[in-house]
Amino acid sequence: MTVSSRAVPSRTRTSELIAAGELEARTRSLLGAGFRLALVAGHDDGPRGLRVVYVFCAGPPDRRVELQVRVDRRHPAVPSLASCSFPASRFERELADLFGIEPVGHPFLRRLVLHQHWPPNWHPMRRDAGPPPPMVTDAEPFPFVAVEGAGVSEIPVGPVHAGLIEPGHFRFSVVGETIIKMKARLWFVHRGVEKLFEGRPIDDGVALAERISGDTSAAHAVAYCLAVEEAAGVEVPRDAQLLRALVVELERITNHVADLGALCNDVGYGIAHARALVLREELLQLAGEVTGHRLWRGATRPGGAELARVPSERELAGIEARLRALVDLAMSNTVVVDRFKGTAVLPRTDAEAIGVLGVVARASGLGVDARVSQPFTQVGAGAEPVVEESGDVLARFSVRAREAAASLRMVAELGGSIRSLASGVDHLDRRGGSGLGIVEGWRGTIVHRVETDAAGRLTRCKVVDPSFLTWPALSVALADTIVPDFPLANKSFNLSYAGNDL
């Protein structure tokens, strides 16, 4: 099967049903050709059995390849791809938890999504799973790897934290203040989001997509809509594409500004944080005027997009001036620069091996950006990846600052190209099919894959937030970092708990 779209040049998706024995060889071939494993989705097809879909993407030019493998329900298993892809190893552990499909040959197969208090052999994404059975009250503690040696001690942090931060447990093995190893335990807010998509009319899915990770409402909504539009065989008008791109870039600016200030706050530079908060509030108020919602929700719907207005040149110039002043203020402070420089370094080789995305990848020298490799519309030269090489907190600060400035230029260009503030198709075909949506959110590449039935209802929606692939890199970056710098390092990644804990 080949699915084509004329919305942007050279976007194709090929899908092929293969035997399980072919999977590893085909995967190695695709990875060797420059593809990355972007998504692995389990499916319960009822009487037809189980199925696993592997999505690989590369670009430019935009290329998308799906490999599908049928799985025997009586002996659900697939060959593990962990030996050739670290992201595959995590997707496979998720697959084992939610669908009970064993990745044969996995080197470290233990629970990932479902904590130890969840009953064994209950797989919630199976059609016959039924309601959750009683929790296991006497479950064994999570088997953290103990680090032993002279002077080594453990520091547990979380899962409950002060303030509004979401839950996550971090276990530090330290000598003095130096971190030897950190293990993160997440999935305390697993909500069954993908199960909630099942059975919904495609129009109703966008509201759920906007709530996958609240600070990434616009990008998740666009990714979802792109997927259902491809499933329906619909090409939205150019103005709808531009409206969507504009909102995604404004969402990027809003969050980057917030992070720039928060990073300064973590080293005690309160004046820079205060100025960032003022600028962020200005952007949130702009969001309310442009989309009707302070979190950039409501702009995108399946088949189209609509805004109340676009930002004026004067507004954008004012935001750009205040952003520049904020960055100059931070970088003129020698204490800030000293604390940022050389802290929590993620080397390029590790970033590439782990498969990190977005700001974290680009700060470690990887030019990974779906606006270039898988664009849903042309957004101008400003979409060229902003890359730093040092992989430290300073690099991640710099990438955010430079990207926010570039996004402001893109918003100005997009706003000048939009002819209509309400654009879309008159009819969205409700035929059954599958579709893939890829969007570069402010944290990194977001992927949605949907399947629909003939009535236009969702039978499956698989979501990959970039946080899922990037969280493991935080532990690597923290090696040899001191414990007091953990909040700074964590904020420089600023990954989503909710986006990870679907």
C-alpha positions in Angstrom: 0.0 0.0 0.0 1.2 3.5 -0.8 -0.4 6.6 0.6 0.5 9.9 -1.1 -0.3 13.5 -0.2 0.2 16.6 -2.5 0.1 18.9 0.6 4.0 19.1 0.6 6.5 17.7 -1.9 7.6 14.1 -1.8 5.5 12.8 1.1 4.8 9.1 0.8 4.0 6.3 3.2 4.4 2.6 2.2 3.0 -0.2 4.3 3.9 -3.8 3.9 2.8 -7.0 5.8 5.9 -9.1 6.4 6.7 -12.4 8.2 8.1 -12.1 11.7 11.3 -13.8 10.5 12.0 -10.9 8.1 11.6 -8.2 10.7 15.2 -7.8 12.0 16.8 -7.9 8.6 14.3 -5.3 7.2 14.9 -3.1 10.3 18.6 -3.2 10.0 18.3 -2.3 6.3 16.1 0.7 7.0 18.3 2.0 9.9 21.3 1.6 7.7 19.6 3.7 5.0 19.1 6.6 7.5 15.6 5.9 8.8 14.8 6.0 12.5 12.2 3.9 14.3 9.5 6.5 15.1 6.7 4.3 16.4 5.7 0.8 17.4 2.0 0.1 17.8 0.2 -3.0 19.0 -3.2 -3.8 17.6 -5.9 -6.3 18.7 -7.8 -7.2 15.5 -10.3 -9.5 17.3 -10.8 -12.8 15.5 -7.9 -12.0 13.1 -5.5 -12.0 16.0 -2.9 -9.4 17.1 -0.7 -7.2 14.9 2.3 -5.0 15.4 3.0 -2.0 13.3 6.6 -0.6 13.0 6.9 2.9 11.6 10.2 4.2 10.2 10.8 7.7 8.9 13.6 9.6 7.2 14.1 12.9 5.4 14.5 15.1 3.6 12.9 14.0 1.3 10.1 12.8 3.5 10.0 9.0 3.5 7.8 6.8 5.7 7.8 3.1 5.8 5.5 0.8 7.8 6.2 -2.9 8.5 3.3 -4.9 9.8 3.6 -8.3 11.5 0.8 -10.6 12.4 1.0 -12.2 15.8 -0.6 -15.5 17.0 -3.0 -14.7 19.9 -2.2 -18.1 21.4 1.5 -17.5 21.5 1.9 -13.7 21.2 5.5 -13.0 20.4 7.7 -11.0 18.0 11.5 -11.0 17.5 13.1 -8.3 19.7 14.9 -5.5 17.8 16.7 -4.3 20.9 20.1 -5.4 19.5 19.8 -2.9 16.7 17.7 -0.1 18.2 17.5 1.3 21.8 14.1 3.0 21.1 12.9 -0.5 19.9 13.8 -1.9 23.3 11.5 0.6 25.1 8.6 0.2 22.6 8.8 -3.6 23.1 8.6 -3.3 26.9 5.5 -1.1 26.4 4.1 -3.7 24.0 4.6 -6.5 26.5 2.8 -4.5 29.3 -0.2 -3.3 27.3 -0.7 -6.2 24.8 1.1 -9.1 26.3 3.2 -9.5 23.2 6.6 -10.9 24.2 9.7 -9.5 22.4 11.8 -12.7 22.2 15.4 -12.1 22.9 15.0 -8.8 24.7 18.0 -8.4 27.0 16.2 -6.5 29.8 12.5 -7.3 29.7 10.7 -6.0 32.7 7.7 -3.8 33.3 7.8 -0.3 31.9 4.3 1.2 31.8 2.5 -0.9 34.4 4.0 -0.7 37.9 4.3 -3.8 40.1 1.0 -3.2 41.8 -0.8 -3.9 38.5 -2.0 -7.5 38.3 0.2 -9.9 36.2 -1.1 -11.2 32.9 -3.6 -8.3 32.6 -3.0 -6.4 29.4 -5.3 -3.4 29.2 -5.1 -2.7 25.5 -6.5 -6.2 24.6 -10.1 -6.3 23.5 -10.9 -8.9 26.1 -9.1 -7.2 29.0 -12.2 -6.2 30.8 -12.2 -3.8 33.7 -9.0 -3.5 35.9 -8.8 -6.3 38.4 -7.9 -5.5 42.0 -4.4 -4.1 42.6 -1.7 -6.2 44.1 -1.3 -4.9 47.6 1.9 -6.8 48.6 3.9 -6.3 45.4 7.6 -6.4 45.6 9.5 -3.0 45.5 10.8 -1.8 42.1 14.2 -3.5 41.5 16.5 -0.5 41.3 20.0 -1.5 40.4 22.1 -1.0 43.5 25.5 0.8 43.1 27.9 -0.5 45.7 31.4 0.6 46.8 33.2 2.8 49.4 31.3 6.0 50.1 28.3 5.3 47.9 24.9 6.3 49.2 21.4 6.6 47.8 19.2 9.6 47.6 15.5 9.0 46.7 13.5 11.9 45.3 9.8 11.8 44.6 7.5 10.7 43.2 5.7 13.5 44.9 7.4 16.9 44.4 6.8 20.4 45.7 4.8 22.8 43.5 3.0 21.8 40.4 5.5 19.3 39.0 4.0 16.0 38.0 5.1 12.8 39.8 8.3 11.0 39.0 10.7 9.0 41.2 14.4 9.6 40.9 16.9 7.4 42.6 20.5 8.8 42.9 23.6 6.8 43.7 26.2 9.3 44.8 29.6 9.7 46.3 29.6 12.9 48.2 27.7 15.2 45.9 28.7 13.6 42.7 26.1 11.5 40.9 27.4 8.0 39.9 24.0 6.8 38.6 20.5 8.0 38.4 17.4 5.9 37.6 14.1 7.5 36.8 10.8 5.7 37.5 7.9 7.2 35.7 4.3 6.2 34.7 2.7 7.4 37.9 0.1 9.3 35.9 -0.6 6.6 33.3 -4.2 7.5 32.1 -4.9 5.0 29.4 -5.1 7.8 26.8 -4.8 5.4 23.8 -7.7 3.4 25.1 -9.8 6.5 25.5 -9.4 7.2 21.7 -11.0 3.9 20.8 -14.5 4.2 19.5 -14.6 8.0 19.3 -15.8 9.7 16.2 -12.7 11.3 14.5 -14.0 14.8 15.2 -14.1 14.1 18.9 -10.5 12.9 19.0 -8.9 16.3 18.7 -10.0 17.5 22.1 -8.3 14.4 23.7 -5.2 15.0 21.6 -5.0 18.5 22.9 -4.9 17.1 26.5 -2.2 14.5 26.0 0.4 17.0 27.3 -1.2 20.3 28.2 1.7 22.5 27.2 1.8 20.9 23.8 -1.9 21.2 22.9 -1.4 22.7 19.4 1.2 20.3 18.1 -0.5 17.2 19.3 -3.8 18.4 17.8 -2.1 19.0 14.4 -0.4 15.6 14.5 -3.7 13.9 15.2 -5.6 15.9 12.5 -2.9 15.1 9.9 -3.2 11.4 10.7 -7.0 11.3 10.4 -6.9 13.4 7.2 -4.5 10.9 5.6 -6.8 8.1 6.7 -9.7 9.8 5.0 -7.7 10.7 1.9 -8.1 14.4 2.4 -5.8 17.2 1.5 -6.5 20.4 3.5 -6.2 23.8 1.8 -2.9 25.7 2.0 -4.3 28.4 4.4 -5.3 25.7 6.9 -1.8 24.4 6.8 -0.3 27.8 7.3 -2.7 28.6 10.2 -1.7 25.3 11.9 2.0 26.0 11.4 1.6 29.5 12.8 0.0 28.2 16.0 2.6 25.5 16.5 5.4 28.1 16.2 3.7 30.4 18.7 3.3 27.5 21.1 7.1 26.8 20.7 7.9 30.4 21.5 5.7 30.4 24.6 7.3 27.4 26.1 10.9 28.3 25.1 10.5 31.7 26.8 9.2 29.9 30.0 12.1 27.5 30.0 14.7 30.3 29.5 13.4 32.0 32.6 13.1 28.8 34.6 16.7 27.9 33.9 17.8 31.3 35.2 15.6 30.8 38.3 17.4 27.4 39.0 20.7 29.2 39.4 19.1 32.0 41.6 18.9 34.7 38.9 15.4 35.8 39.8 15.3 39.0 37.8 15.7 37.1 34.5 13.0 34.7 35.6 10.6 37.5 36.4 11.1 39.1 33.0 10.5 35.8 31.3 7.3 35.3 33.3 6.0 38.7 32.1 6.8 37.8 28.5 5.2 34.4 28.9 2.0 36.0 30.2 2.0 38.4 27.2 2.2 35.3 25.0 -0.6 33.5 26.9 -2.8 36.5 26.5 -2.0 36.6 22.8 -3.0 32.9 22.7 -6.4 33.7 24.2 -7.0 36.4 21.5 -5.7 34.3 18.6 -7.3 30.9 19.4 -9.7 31.6 22.2 -7.7 29.6 24.7 -4.5 30.4 26.7 -2.9 27.1 25.9 -3.3 27.5 22.1 -6.2 25.1 21.9 -9.2 25.2 19.5 -7.4 26.3 16.4 -7.2 22.9 14.6 -10.0 20.5 13.6 -10.0 17.5 11.3 -10.1 19.0 7.8 -9.2 22.6 8.7 -8.2 25.4 11.0 -9.5 28.7 12.2 -8.1 31.7 14.1 -9.6 34.9 15.4 -6.6 36.9 14.1 -2.9 36.7 13.5 -0.3 38.6 15.6 0.5 42.0 14.2 4.0 43.0 13.1 4.1 45.4 16.0 3.3 42.7 18.5 5.9 40.4 17.1 8.6 43.1 17.1 7.8 43.8 20.7 8.1 40.2 21.7 11.3 39.8 19.7 12.9 42.8 21.5 11.9 41.6 24.9 13.2 38.1 24.1 16.5 39.5 22.9 16.8 41.6 26.1 16.0 38.5 28.3 18.7 36.4 26.6 21.3 39.2 26.8 20.5 39.7 30.5 21.1 36.0 31.2 24.2 35.7 29.2 25.8 38.8 30.6 25.7 37.3 34.1 29.0 35.3 34.7 27.4 33.2 37.4 24.6 32.0 35.1 27.1 31.2 32.3 29.4 29.4 34.7 26.6 27.3 36.1 25.3 26.4 32.6 28.6 25.6 31.0 29.8 22.1 31.2 26.8 20.9 33.3 24.9 17.7 32.5 26.6 17.0 29.2 24.9 14.6 26.8 27.6 13.6 24.2 26.5 13.4 20.6 27.3 9.7 20.4 25.0 8.9 23.4 22.3 11.2 22.0 22.3 9.4 18.7 22.4 5.9 20.3 19.5 6.6 22.6 17.5 8.3 19.8 16.7 11.6 21.5 14.7 14.2 19.8 14.0 18.0 19.7 15.9 20.5 21.7 18.0 17.9 23.5 19.1 16.3 20.3 20.0 19.6 18.6 21.9 20.8 21.6 24.1 17.6 21.3 24.9 18.3 17.6 22.1 16.3 15.9 20.1 18.2 13.3 16.8 16.3 14.0 13.8 18.5 13.1 10.6 17.2 11.5 9.9 20.7 10.0 12.7 19.8 7.6 12.5 16.0 7.4 8.7 15.6 7.5 7.2 19.0 6.9 3.4 19.2 6.8 3.7 22.6 5.1 6.5 24.9 4.0 7.4 27.4 6.8 10.3 29.2 5.3 14.1 29.2 5.8 13.7 29.8 9.5 12.9 26.2 10.0 16.5 25.1 9.5 17.6 23.2 12.6 19.3 25.2 15.3 22.3 23.1 16.4 24.8 23.4 19.2 27.6 21.0 19.8 28.5 21.0 23.5 25.5 19.1 24.8 25.4 20.9 28.1 22.8 23.1 29.9 24.3 26.1 28.1 23.7 24.5 24.7 20.1 23.6 25.5 19.5 27.2 26.7 21.1 28.5 23.5 19.0 26.2 21.2 15.8 27.5 22.9 16.8 31.1 22.6 17.8 30.8 19.0 14.8 28.7 18.1 12.4 31.2 19.7 13.9 34.0 17.6 13.7 32.0 14.4 10.1 31.0 15.2 9.1 34.7 15.6 10.5 35.3 12.1 8.5 32.3 10.8 5.3 33.6 12.4 5.7 36.9 10.7 6.3 35.2 7.3 3.3 32.8 7.8 1.0 35.6 9.0 1.8 37.6 5.9 1.0 34.6 3.6 -2.4 33.7 5.1 -5.4 34.9 3.1 -8.2 33.5 5.2 -8.5 33.0 8.9 -10.9 30.1 8.5 -9.9 27.4 6.0 -10.9 23.8 5.5 -12.6 21.1 3.5 -16.4 21.0 3.2 -16.5 17.2 3.8 -14.3 14.7 5.5 -14.8 11.2 4.1 -15.6 8.8 6.9 -14.2 5.8 5.1 -12.0 3.3 7.0 -8.2 3.6 6.7 -5.0 4.4 8.4 -3.0 7.6 8.6 0.2 9.0 10.0 0.7 12.6 11.4 4.2 13.9 12.2 4.8 17.4 13.7 7.8 19.1 15.3 6.5 20.2 18.6 8.5 22.4 20.9 10.0 19.4 22.7 10.6 17.5 19.5 8.9 15.2 17.0 5.4 14.1 17.7 3.9 11.1 15.9 0.3 10.0 15.8 -0.9 6.9 13.9 -4.6 6.2 13.6 -6.8 3.5 12.1 -10.5 4.2 11.5 -13.6 2.1 10.5 -16.1 2.7 7.8 -18.3 4.7 10.2 -15.5 7.2 10.8 -14.7 6.0 14.3 -11.2 5.5 15.7 -10.3 1.8 16.1 -6.7 2.7 17.2 -4.7 5.8 17.9 -1.0 5.3 18.8 0.8 8.4 20.1 4.5 9.0 20.6 5.5 12.2 22.4 9.2 13.0 22.1 9.5 12.7 25.9 9.1 8.9 25.6 12.3 8.6 23.6 14.3 11.3 25.3 13.8 10.5 29.1 16.5 7.8 29.2 19.1 10.4 28.1 18.7 12.4 31.3 20.3 9.6 33.4 23.3 9.6 31.0 23.7 13.4 31.1 23.7 13.3 34.9 26.7 11.1 35.3 29.4 13.1 37.2 27.0 16.0 37.7 26.5 17.1 41.3 23.2 16.6 43.1 22.5 20.3 43.6 22.6 20.7 39.8 19.8 18.1 39.2 17.0 20.6 39.1 18.9 22.7 36.6 19.8 19.6 34.5 16.2 18.3 34.6 14.8 21.7 33.6 17.2 21.9 30.7 15.6 18.8 29.4 12.1 19.7 30.6 10.5 16.5 29.4 6.8 15.8 29.8 5.6 13.3 32.4 2.1 13.2 31.0 3.3 12.9 27.4 5.4 10.0 28.5 2.9 8.4 30.8 0.0 8.0 28.3 
